[in-house]
Amino acid sequence: MSIWWSLHLRREAASVPLARRLLLGTMETAGVDPDVSYDLSVALTEACTNAVAHGGDTAYGGYSEAFRVTAYLDGEKCRIEVADSGPGFPAGRPRPALRSVPAEDEHGRGLYLIRELADHVHIGNKPGRRGAVVSFDKILKWKKDAPLMAV
């Protein structure tokens, strides 16, 4: 069984818990183990927060008011993608470091947390267009007698 959904959300803080609740509800209904659901919901929260904070394109006279979240539960894996229309990551520079941040820092942990909570992470720019894309996968564990458990 496969489930997928895609949201086009306003680039504002109130959109972040909406995406998180939809993901948690989908996983609960499907019968995904609560620990896996929680890890993915935290990773999604971090990716959405980054899209809200950095996904605007004000430097070129425009303003992106939206970002997109897509989630796929397919077989034994969940894949989540968050894409914005901001400036993306700087060309010619390595992708953002996926590293730990000093405890006293108030920002900068999002990509590190996503990497720690997911099994596979891809961070990059939209091919041929402006905007960043953060996608991550995690192998699913199921509750006993889950209604949509992979066969």
C-alpha positions as CSV (number, residue, x, y, z in Angstrom):
1,M,0.0,0.0,0.0
2,S,1.2,3.5,-0.8
3,I,0.1,6.8,0.5
4,W,1.3,10.2,-0.7
5,W,0.2,13.8,-0.3
6,S,1.6,17.2,-1.2
7,L,0.9,20.5,0.4
8,H,1.4,24.0,-1.0
9,L,1.8,26.1,2.2
10,R,2.2,29.8,2.9
11,R,5.7,30.7,4.0
12,E,4.7,31.6,7.6
13,A,5.3,30.0,11.0
14,A,1.7,28.8,11.3
15,S,2.2,26.4,8.3
16,V,4.9,24.3,10.1
17,P,2.6,22.7,12.7
18,L,0.0,22.0,10.0
19,A,2.4,20.0,8.0
20,R,3.6,18.2,11.1
21,R,0.1,17.3,12.3
22,L,-0.8,16.0,8.8
23,L,2.2,13.7,8.7
24,L,1.6,12.4,12.3
25,G,-2.1,11.7,11.5
26,T,-1.2,9.9,8.3
27,M,1.4,7.7,10.1
28,E,-0.9,7.0,13.0
29,T,-3.7,6.0,10.7
30,A,-1.4,3.8,8.7
31,G,0.0,2.1,11.8
32,V,3.6,3.3,11.8
33,D,5.5,2.9,15.0
34,P,5.2,6.1,17.1
35,D,9.0,6.5,17.6
36,V,9.5,6.5,13.8
37,S,6.6,8.9,13.3
38,Y,8.1,11.2,16.0
39,D,11.5,11.2,14.4
40,L,10.1,12.0,10.9
41,S,7.8,14.7,12.4
42,V,10.8,16.5,14.0
43,A,12.8,16.3,10.8
44,L,9.8,17.7,8.8
45,T,9.5,20.5,11.4
46,E,13.1,21.5,10.9
47,A,12.9,21.4,7.1
48,C,9.7,23.4,7.1
49,T,11.2,25.9,9.5
50,N,14.1,26.4,7.2
51,A,11.8,26.9,4.2
52,V,9.9,29.6,6.2
53,A,13.0,31.3,7.4
54,H,15.1,31.1,4.2
55,G,12.7,30.3,1.4
56,G,11.9,33.9,0.3
57,D,13.4,35.6,-2.7
58,T,13.6,39.2,-1.6
59,A,17.0,39.9,-3.1
60,Y,15.7,39.9,-6.7
61,G,12.7,42.1,-6.1
62,G,10.3,39.1,-5.7
63,Y,8.8,37.4,-2.7
64,S,8.0,33.8,-2.5
65,E,5.0,33.3,-0.3
66,A,4.8,29.6,-0.4
67,F,6.7,26.3,-0.1
68,R,5.8,22.7,-0.9
69,V,5.9,19.6,1.3
70,T,5.4,16.2,-0.2
71,A,5.3,12.9,1.7
72,Y,5.4,9.3,0.3
73,L,4.8,6.3,2.4
74,D,5.6,3.4,0.1
75,G,6.1,-0.1,1.2
76,E,8.7,0.0,4.0
77,K,9.9,3.5,3.5
78,C,8.8,7.1,4.0
79,R,10.2,9.9,1.8
80,I,9.6,13.5,2.6
81,E,10.6,16.5,0.4
82,V,10.4,20.2,1.3
83,A,11.0,22.7,-1.5
84,D,11.0,26.5,-1.5
85,S,11.5,29.2,-4.1
86,G,14.2,31.2,-2.3
87,P,17.7,31.8,-3.5
88,G,18.8,28.2,-2.7
89,F,22.2,27.3,-1.6
90,P,25.1,29.4,-3.0
91,A,26.5,28.1,-6.3
92,G,30.1,27.0,-6.3
93,R,30.2,26.4,-2.6
94,P,29.8,23.0,-0.9
95,R,26.4,22.2,0.4
96,P,25.7,23.2,4.0
97,A,27.7,21.3,6.6
98,L,25.7,18.7,8.3
99,R,27.4,19.1,11.6
100,S,26.7,19.6,15.2
101,V,26.4,23.2,16.5
102,P,27.7,24.5,19.8
103,A,25.1,24.2,22.6
104,E,25.0,28.0,23.1
105,D,24.0,28.7,19.5
106,E,20.3,29.4,19.0
107,H,20.2,28.5,15.3
108,G,21.8,26.1,12.9
109,R,20.8,22.7,14.2
110,G,18.0,21.9,11.6
111,L,20.0,20.1,8.9
112,Y,22.1,18.3,11.5
113,L,18.9,17.1,13.3
114,I,17.4,15.9,10.0
115,R,20.5,13.9,9.2
116,E,20.5,12.3,12.6
117,L,16.8,11.4,12.5
118,A,16.6,10.1,8.9
119,D,18.3,7.2,7.1
120,H,19.2,9.2,3.9
121,V,19.3,12.9,3.4
122,H,19.7,15.0,0.2
123,I,20.2,18.8,0.3
124,G,20.4,20.8,-2.8
125,N,18.9,23.3,-5.2
126,K,16.0,22.8,-7.6
127,P,17.5,21.7,-11.0
128,G,17.5,24.6,-13.4
129,R,15.4,26.8,-11.1
130,R,15.7,28.9,-8.0
131,G,15.0,27.3,-4.7
132,A,16.3,24.8,-2.2
133,V,15.1,21.2,-1.8
134,V,15.6,19.1,1.4
135,S,14.5,15.5,1.1
136,F,15.0,12.6,3.5
137,D,14.0,8.9,3.8
138,K,13.4,6.6,6.7
139,I,12.7,2.9,6.9
140,L,9.4,2.4,8.6
141,K,8.6,0.2,11.5
142,W,5.0,-0.9,12.1
143,K,2.8,-1.4,15.1
144,K,1.6,-4.9,15.5
145,D,-1.6,-5.4,13.4
146,A,-1.1,-2.1,11.6
147,P,-4.0,-1.6,9.1
148,L,-1.7,-0.5,6.2
149,M,1.4,-2.4,7.1
150,A,3.7,-3.2,4.2
151,V,3.5,-6.8,3.1
